[in-house]
Amino acid sequence: MPEGIGEDCKLQEMFHKALELLPRLWIKAGFLDEAVAAYRRALVKPWSLEPQRLASVQKDLATILLYGGVEVSLSSQQQVWGKTTPTNSVEEAIHLLVILMSKVAIGEIDWDAEIMDHLTFALSVTGMFELLADHVEQILPGIYSRAERWYFLALCFNATGHDEVALNLLRKACGSSEANHVPHFPSFLLGAKLCSLDPRHAHEGINFSRKVIELAKHQNEHFLSQGHKFLGICYGAAARISVLDSERSIFQRESLYSLNCAAVNGNDDLEAIFNLGLENAIQRNLDAAYNNIMTFSDMSAGSSRGWQLLALIVSALQRFKDAETIVDFALDEAGGMDQLDLLRLKAVLQIAQQQPRQAIETYRILLALIQAKKELWLQENNSNREQAFRHEVCNIFKGRTLTYLVQTVKVDSKEKVPCQLKTARTTMVIPRLCLTHILLMALDVC
């Protein structure tokens, strides 16, 4: 504004109001790109906006960039961040929201819950959960309760794969320090879920799940089936690590009871039905497990893990050919790591049917797929993904099936080309070069 205009003049106030209203008019007219351009002009040029009004413009621009569905590139005059200039609308919105959060932290502007909500959404969809956790920790005390803050941080660390850190935070949110406050139900629910994923925390998960069921009876009845599901999973895990037969029997009975409650009251909860089928299969209730997994497969319209468990149940009934047919059907729909697991299962079923030649061919296909994926990620220089892939591959080859194929080969030192592969009923001649090639590929990928 010109220097001659006094502070009591309403012209400046009218001008600042026009800067706010112009983008809103463009939005109402449906010209979102023009609205973005108007917001940017209001921010780039020195209009002497007061801090709260400037923050309002920044928040409105971040909102339209996040949810407007438009990509408006920055002009050369507006690229004021240099090398850190955003390359798309979401990055620009994150820049603006981070600036606003820093202003809140130093007290330049008042706390606005909408800013944190928008930043949470933006960082979540881009996978930057560590940065989100940092901003949660920077929020001044009193805005969130301690239980809410710990729960928020636990969600962030859980999303990054640090489940142990998340579980430690949930222990604080559900611990004795919060005994005089209203129990934070989401923390108990998340704690039960995390414990159900790790058998080492099965007993702790039982306590979390019981508390979820207790609280759900009074205020969150729609979560009652979730509590029973996590309780059943934790009881099943506790049974498998129990050293006392009497204790194991009790845990197995409680597991089936809880999972049945979850399946009946869970409004067709697929996870509850799948885990009920899995627990029945582990306890050798094969007919019940078969019915559960068939129900799961019908409701999920085909799921790789459902087909795998169904094939295992059918093979446990000594119907190996039917199990192999199920695996072949699942292979037509599977992709990624699921396809590798299914191929390994198919090889195991072929060995069970005394078909070592077909099993070797299946392993050859499996190792060729693994090698192709490994080379693809090496070309992309994606070392983290390659390491995770190697870990998954080693898990696939944890079984003894490939070792069994090698150990049954009788090598004659005088024999130049073939070698014999003996099983319980058959003796087959397999080229030594083929087995050597398979072994080298398996060692290479692992």
ZATORPA-30810 format. One record per residue (C-alpha): residue number from 1; residue in one letter; chain; x negated, y negated, z negated. Coordinates in steps of 0.5 Angstrom, whole numbers, plus 500, padded with zeros to 3 digits. Each point is the difference from the previous one (the first is absolute). Layout:
N
ATOM pos code unit  c1  c2  c3
ATOM NUM    a    A   X   Y   Z
...
END
This chain:
446
ATOM pos code unit  c1  c2  c3
ATOM   1    m    A 500 500 500
ATOM   2    p    A 498 493 501
ATOM   3    e    A 496 497 494
ATOM   4    g    A 505 494 500
ATOM   5    i    A 506 504 498
ATOM   6    g    A 501 500 493
ATOM   7    e    A 501 506 496
ATOM   8    d    A 507 498 498
ATOM   9    c    A 502 500 507
ATOM  10    k    A 505 505 502
ATOM  11    l    A 497 501 507
ATOM  12    q    A 495 505 498
ATOM  13    e    A 505 504 496
ATOM  14    m    A 504 500 507
ATOM  15    f    A 494 502 504
ATOM  16    h    A 499 506 495
ATOM  17    k    A 507 502 500
ATOM  18    a    A 500 500 508
ATOM  19    l    A 493 504 500
ATOM  20    e    A 504 505 496
ATOM  21    l    A 507 500 504
ATOM  22    l    A 497 500 507
ATOM  23    p    A 498 508 499
ATOM  24    r    A 506 502 497
ATOM  25    l    A 504 497 506
ATOM  26    w    A 496 503 505
ATOM  27    i    A 501 507 496
ATOM  28    k    A 508 499 500
ATOM  29    a    A 499 498 508
ATOM  30    g    A 497 507 500
ATOM  31    f    A 493 497 503
ATOM  32    l    A 496 504 495
ATOM  33    d    A 493 498 504
ATOM  34    e    A 502 493 499
ATOM  35    a    A 501 500 493
ATOM  36    v    A 493 504 499
ATOM  37    a    A 497 494 504
ATOM  38    a    A 504 495 496
ATOM  39    y    A 498 503 493
ATOM  40    r    A 492 500 503
ATOM  41    r    A 500 493 502
ATOM  42    a    A 503 498 493
ATOM  43    l    A 494 504 496
ATOM  44    v    A 494 498 505
ATOM  45    k    A 501 492 500
ATOM  46    p    A 499 496 494
ATOM  47    w    A 508 498 498
ATOM  48    s    A 498 499 493
ATOM  49    l    A 505 505 498
ATOM  50    e    A 500 501 492
ATOM  51    p    A 498 507 498
ATOM  52    q    A 507 503 498
ATOM  53    r    A 503 498 507
ATOM  54    l    A 493 502 504
ATOM  55    a    A 501 507 496
ATOM  56    s    A 507 500 502
ATOM  57    v    A 498 499 508
ATOM  58    q    A 495 505 499
ATOM  59    k    A 505 505 497
ATOM  60    d    A 505 499 505
ATOM  61    l    A 495 501 506
ATOM  62    a    A 497 507 497
ATOM  63    t    A 507 502 499
ATOM  64    i    A 502 499 508
ATOM  65    l    A 493 503 502
ATOM  66    l    A 502 506 496
ATOM  67    y    A 507 501 501
ATOM  68    g    A 501 496 507
ATOM  69    g    A 497 506 504
ATOM  70    v    A 497 494 505
ATOM  71    e    A 492 500 501
ATOM  72    v    A 498 493 502
ATOM  73    s    A 493 499 501
ATOM  74    l    A 496 494 497
ATOM  75    s    A 498 495 504
ATOM  76    s    A 492 498 500
ATOM  77    q    A 502 494 496
ATOM  78    q    A 503 504 494
ATOM  79    q    A 495 505 500
ATOM  80    v    A 497 497 493
ATOM  81    w    A 498 506 497
ATOM  82    g    A 494 501 505
ATOM  83    k    A 498 508 500
ATOM  84    t    A 505 502 495
ATOM  85    t    A 506 497 505
ATOM  86    p    A 506 505 499
ATOM  87    t    A 501 504 507
ATOM  88    n    A 507 501 499
ATOM  89    s    A 506 498 496
ATOM  90    v    A 500 504 494
ATOM  91    e    A 492 498 499
ATOM  92    e    A 502 493 500
ATOM  93    a    A 506 501 495
ATOM  94    i    A 495 504 495
ATOM  95    h    A 495 494 501
ATOM  96    l    A 506 495 498
ATOM  97    l    A 503 504 494
ATOM  98    v    A 493 502 497
ATOM  99    i    A 498 492 500
ATOM 100    l    A 507 499 497
ATOM 101    m    A 498 505 494
ATOM 102    s    A 494 497 499
ATOM 103    k    A 504 493 499
ATOM 104    v    A 504 504 495
ATOM 105    a    A 494 503 497
ATOM 106    i    A 497 493 499
ATOM 107    g    A 507 496 498
ATOM 108    e    A 500 496 506
ATOM 109    i    A 507 502 501
ATOM 110    d    A 505 504 496
ATOM 111    w    A 501 507 500
ATOM 112    d    A 505 503 506
ATOM 113    a    A 502 507 500
ATOM 114    e    A 501 500 507
ATOM 115    i    A 493 499 502
ATOM 116    m    A 498 506 496
ATOM 117    d    A 506 504 503
ATOM 118    h    A 497 498 507
ATOM 119    l    A 493 501 499
ATOM 120    t    A 502 507 497
ATOM 121    f    A 504 502 506
ATOM 122    a    A 494 497 505
ATOM 123    l    A 494 504 496
ATOM 124    s    A 505 506 500
ATOM 125    v    A 501 501 507
ATOM 126    t    A 493 498 502
ATOM 127    g    A 497 505 495
ATOM 128    m    A 496 495 496
ATOM 129    f    A 502 503 493
ATOM 130    e    A 494 498 497
ATOM 131    l    A 500 493 501
ATOM 132    l    A 508 500 498
ATOM 133    a    A 497 503 493
ATOM 134    d    A 495 495 500
ATOM 135    h    A 506 494 500
ATOM 136    v    A 504 504 495
ATOM 137    e    A 494 500 495
ATOM 138    q    A 500 492 501
ATOM 139    i    A 507 499 499
ATOM 140    l    A 500 496 493
ATOM 141    p    A 503 504 494
ATOM 142    g    A 507 499 498
ATOM 143    i    A 503 500 507
ATOM 144    y    A 500 508 500
ATOM 145    s    A 501 504 494
ATOM 146    r    A 494 504 499
ATOM 147    a    A 503 507 502
ATOM 148    e    A 503 496 506
ATOM 149    r    A 492 498 502
ATOM 150    w    A 498 507 498
ATOM 151    y    A 505 503 505
ATOM 152    f    A 499 495 505
ATOM 153    l    A 492 502 500
ATOM 154    a    A 501 507 500
ATOM 155    l    A 504 500 506
ATOM 156    c    A 495 496 503
ATOM 157    f    A 494 505 498
ATOM 158    n    A 505 506 502
ATOM 159    a    A 501 497 507
ATOM 160    t    A 492 500 501
ATOM 161    g    A 499 508 497
ATOM 162    h    A 498 498 493
ATOM 163    d    A 505 504 497
ATOM 164    e    A 496 501 493
ATOM 165    v    A 499 492 500
ATOM 166    a    A 508 500 501
ATOM 167    l    A 501 505 495
ATOM 168    n    A 496 497 494
ATOM 169    l    A 504 493 502
ATOM 170    l    A 506 504 499
ATOM 171    r    A 498 503 493
ATOM 172    k    A 499 493 498
ATOM 173    a    A 507 498 502
ATOM 174    c    A 503 506 497
ATOM 175    g    A 496 500 494
ATOM 176    s    A 500 498 493
ATOM 177    s    A 499 493 501
ATOM 178    e    A 507 499 503
ATOM 179    a    A 503 504 495
ATOM 180    n    A 504 494 498
ATOM 181    h    A 502 498 507
ATOM 182    v    A 506 503 504
ATOM 183    p    A 497 506 504
ATOM 184    h    A 497 498 507
ATOM 185    f    A 504 505 504
ATOM 186    p    A 496 499 506
ATOM 187    s    A 494 502 497
ATOM 188    f    A 502 506 497
ATOM 189    l    A 503 502 507
ATOM 190    l    A 493 499 503
ATOM 191    g    A 496 503 495
ATOM 192    a    A 505 507 501
ATOM 193    k    A 499 499 507
ATOM 194    l    A 492 500 500
ATOM 195    c    A 499 505 495
ATOM 196    s    A 505 505 504
ATOM 197    l    A 494 499 506
ATOM 198    d    A 495 502 495
ATOM 199    p    A 500 507 496
ATOM 200    r    A 495 497 496
ATOM 201    h    A 505 495 497
ATOM 202    a    A 506 505 500
ATOM 203    h    A 501 500 492
ATOM 204    e    A 500 492 500
ATOM 205    g    A 504 500 506
ATOM 206    i    A 505 505 496
ATOM 207    n    A 501 494 495
ATOM 208    f    A 500 495 505
ATOM 209    s    A 506 504 503
ATOM 210    r    A 504 501 494
ATOM 211    k    A 500 492 498
ATOM 212    v    A 502 499 507
ATOM 213    i    A 506 505 499
ATOM 214    e    A 501 497 494
ATOM 215    l    A 501 493 502
ATOM 216    a    A 503 501 507
ATOM 217    k    A 506 503 495
ATOM 218    h    A 502 493 498
ATOM 219    q    A 498 495 505
ATOM 220    n    A 497 503 507
ATOM 221    e    A 504 507 501
ATOM 222    h    A 499 500 507
ATOM 223    f    A 493 501 498
ATOM 224    l    A 502 506 496
ATOM 225    s    A 498 505 506
ATOM 226    q    A 493 497 501
ATOM 227    g    A 499 501 493
ATOM 228    h    A 502 508 500
ATOM 229    k    A 496 500 507
ATOM 230    f    A 493 498 497
ATOM 231    l    A 502 504 493
ATOM 232    g    A 500 506 504
ATOM 233    i    A 494 499 504
ATOM 234    c    A 496 498 494
ATOM 235    y    A 503 507 496
ATOM 236    g    A 498 504 506
ATOM 237    a    A 493 497 500
ATOM 238    a    A 499 501 493
ATOM 239    a    A 502 507 501
ATOM 240    r    A 495 501 505
ATOM 241    i    A 494 498 495
ATOM 242    s    A 503 503 494
ATOM 243    v    A 496 505 497
ATOM 244    l    A 505 503 495
ATOM 245    d    A 505 505 504
ATOM 246    s    A 506 498 495
ATOM 247    e    A 499 493 501
ATOM 248    r    A 499 501 508
ATOM 249    s    A 507 503 500
ATOM 250    i    A 503 495 496
ATOM 251    f    A 497 494 505
ATOM 252    q    A 503 504 506
ATOM 253    r    A 507 501 498
ATOM 254    e    A 500 493 498
ATOM 255    s    A 497 498 507
ATOM 256    l    A 505 504 503
ATOM 257    y    A 506 497 496
ATOM 258    s    A 498 492 501
ATOM 259    l    A 499 501 508
ATOM 260    n    A 507 503 500
ATOM 261    c    A 502 494 497
ATOM 262    a    A 497 496 504
ATOM 263    a    A 502 504 506
ATOM 264    v    A 507 500 498
ATOM 265    n    A 501 493 498
ATOM 266    g    A 495 496 504
ATOM 267    n    A 505 499 506
ATOM 268    d    A 496 504 505
ATOM 269    d    A 493 498 498
ATOM 270    l    A 495 504 504
ATOM 271    e    A 494 499 496
ATOM 272    a    A 504 504 494
ATOM 273    i    A 503 505 505
ATOM 274    f    A 493 502 503
ATOM 275    n    A 496 500 493
ATOM 276    l    A 506 505 497
ATOM 277    g    A 498 504 506
ATOM 278    l    A 493 500 499
ATOM 279    e    A 501 501 492
ATOM 280    n    A 504 506 502
ATOM 281    a    A 495 503 505
ATOM 282    i    A 494 499 495
ATOM 283    q    A 505 504 495
ATOM 284    r    A 501 505 505
ATOM 285    n    A 507 499 501
ATOM 286    l    A 500 501 507
ATOM 287    d    A 507 500 502
ATOM 288    a    A 502 494 496
ATOM 289    a    A 494 496 503
ATOM 290    y    A 502 502 507
ATOM 291    n    A 507 497 499
ATOM 292    n    A 497 494 497
ATOM 293    i    A 495 499 506
ATOM 294    m    A 505 501 505
ATOM 295    t    A 504 495 497
ATOM 296    f    A 494 495 500
ATOM 297    s    A 499 502 507
ATOM 298    d    A 507 499 503
ATOM 299    m    A 501 493 496
ATOM 300    s    A 493 497 502
ATOM 301    a    A 501 502 507
ATOM 302    g    A 493 504 500
ATOM 303    s    A 494 498 496
ATOM 304    s    A 493 503 500
ATOM 305    r    A 499 502 493
ATOM 306    g    A 507 503 500
ATOM 307    w    A 498 504 506
ATOM 308    q    A 494 502 497
ATOM 309    l    A 503 502 493
ATOM 310    l    A 506 504 504
ATOM 311    a    A 494 504 504
ATOM 312    l    A 497 501 493
ATOM 313    i    A 506 503 497
ATOM 314    v    A 502 504 506
ATOM 315    s    A 493 503 500
ATOM 316    a    A 501 502 493
ATOM 317    l    A 506 504 502
ATOM 318    q    A 495 504 504
ATOM 319    r    A 503 497 507
ATOM 320    f    A 494 497 503
ATOM 321    k    A 502 500 507
ATOM 322    d    A 506 495 498
ATOM 323    a    A 495 496 496
ATOM 324    e    A 496 499 506
ATOM 325    t    A 506 498 504
ATOM 326    i    A 501 495 495
ATOM 327    v    A 493 497 500
ATOM 328    d    A 500 500 508
ATOM 329    f    A 507 496 500
ATOM 330    a    A 497 495 495
ATOM 331    l    A 494 499 504
ATOM 332    d    A 504 498 506
ATOM 333    e    A 502 494 495
ATOM 334    a    A 494 499 495
ATOM 335    g    A 495 495 501
ATOM 336    g    A 493 498 497
ATOM 337    m    A 498 504 494
ATOM 338    d    A 506 503 500
ATOM 339    q    A 499 504 506
ATOM 340    l    A 493 502 497
ATOM 341    d    A 503 503 494
ATOM 342    l    A 505 504 504
ATOM 343    l    A 495 503 505
ATOM 344    r    A 496 502 494
ATOM 345    l    A 506 503 497
ATOM 346    k    A 502 504 507
ATOM 347    a    A 493 503 500
ATOM 348    v    A 501 502 493
ATOM 349    l    A 506 504 502
ATOM 350    q    A 497 503 506
ATOM 351    i    A 495 503 496
ATOM 352    a    A 505 503 495
ATOM 353    q    A 503 503 507
ATOM 354    q    A 494 503 501
ATOM 355    q    A 498 495 506
ATOM 356    p    A 493 498 499
ATOM 357    r    A 499 498 508
ATOM 358    q    A 506 496 500
ATOM 359    a    A 498 497 493
ATOM 360    i    A 493 498 503
ATOM 361    e    A 503 497 506
ATOM 362    t    A 505 495 495
ATOM 363    y    A 494 498 496
ATOM 364    r    A 496 498 506
ATOM 365    i    A 506 496 502
ATOM 366    l    A 500 497 493
ATOM 367    l    A 493 498 500
ATOM 368    a    A 500 497 507
ATOM 369    l    A 506 496 497
ATOM 370    i    A 495 498 494
ATOM 371    q    A 494 498 505
ATOM 372    a    A 504 496 504
ATOM 373    k    A 503 496 495
ATOM 374    k    A 493 499 496
ATOM 375    e    A 497 498 507
ATOM 376    l    A 506 495 501
ATOM 377    w    A 499 497 493
ATOM 378    l    A 492 499 501
ATOM 379    q    A 502 496 506
ATOM 380    e    A 504 496 497
ATOM 381    n    A 495 499 494
ATOM 382    n    A 505 501 495
ATOM 383    s    A 496 503 495
ATOM 384    n    A 505 500 494
ATOM 385    r    A 505 504 504
ATOM 386    e    A 495 505 502
ATOM 387    q    A 498 501 493
ATOM 388    a    A 507 501 498
ATOM 389    f    A 501 505 506
ATOM 390    r    A 494 504 498
ATOM 391    h    A 503 501 493
ATOM 392    e    A 506 502 503
ATOM 393    v    A 497 505 505
ATOM 394    c    A 496 503 494
ATOM 395    n    A 507 501 496
ATOM 396    i    A 502 504 506
ATOM 397    f    A 494 505 500
ATOM 398    k    A 501 501 493
ATOM 399    g    A 503 506 501
ATOM 400    r    A 496 507 502
ATOM 401    t    A 503 501 506
ATOM 402    l    A 494 498 505
ATOM 403    t    A 495 503 495
ATOM 404    y    A 504 507 500
ATOM 405    l    A 500 500 508
ATOM 406    v    A 492 499 499
ATOM 407    q    A 499 505 495
ATOM 408    t    A 504 505 504
ATOM 409    v    A 495 500 506
ATOM 410    k    A 495 506 500
ATOM 411    v    A 494 497 503
ATOM 412    d    A 495 506 503
ATOM 413    s    A 493 497 501
ATOM 414    k    A 499 504 507
ATOM 415    e    A 507 497 503
ATOM 416    k    A 498 494 504
ATOM 417    v    A 507 497 502
ATOM 418    p    A 507 503 496
ATOM 419    c    A 501 502 493
ATOM 420    q    A 505 503 496
ATOM 421    l    A 506 497 496
ATOM 422    k    A 503 505 496
ATOM 423    t    A 507 499 496
ATOM 424    a    A 503 505 496
ATOM 425    r    A 504 503 506
ATOM 426    t    A 496 498 506
ATOM 427    t    A 493 499 503
ATOM 428    m    A 499 495 505
ATOM 429    v    A 494 498 504
ATOM 430    i    A 499 492 500
ATOM 431    p    A 494 497 503
ATOM 432    r    A 495 498 495
ATOM 433    l    A 499 493 504
ATOM 434    c    A 508 498 499
ATOM 435    l    A 499 501 492
ATOM 436    t    A 494 497 500
ATOM 437    h    A 503 494 503
ATOM 438    i    A 506 500 496
ATOM 439    l    A 495 500 494
ATOM 440    l    A 496 494 502
ATOM 441    m    A 506 496 502
ATOM 442    a    A 503 501 493
ATOM 443    l    A 493 498 496
ATOM 444    d    A 500 494 505
ATOM 445    v    A 506 497 498
ATOM 446    c    A 500 502 493
END
